[in-house]
Amino acid sequence: MSRMELQGIREAVDAYLQAIKTGNYKFFKRAFYLDAVVIYAGERDLDKKATPIKVFADRVKERHESGSDSEEIPLGITTSYVGGVANVRLDFKLKIGDKTLYGTDYLNLVKHNDQWKISQKIYDVTRTE
């Protein structure tokens, strides 16, 4: 694997983690394509299962503005890529206010104009404390 490609992928993942930690749109913009989608695998209502990135970013920002900070802490990261496509598995601990959730993100990325961006985030929560 090319160190340069891995670094570019990691930059997108780091921007995503900063977006969750801060709620700042500039990090969402760096990490995601404008038409990216977030899918929660645990959602039973299929109409609510896929969320546009703008809606997801608004929820994170509103959480921060209401005083309920959040931070996603990586517990393990596995990256694979071929050409201009990549997949990152990110096992996480997510702190939201007083709650702690554990789960896994699958981030699908595409390289365009020499920059990696997340096109899709699929996640599930496996445990809550």
Secondary structure, DSSP 8 states (H G I E B T S, - for coil): --HHHHHHHHHHHHHHHHHHHH--HHHHHHHEEEEEEEEETT-S-HHHHEEEHHHHHHHHHHHHHTT--EEEEEEEEEEEEETTEEEEEEEEEEEETTEEEEEEEEEEEEEETTEEEEEEEEEEEEEE-
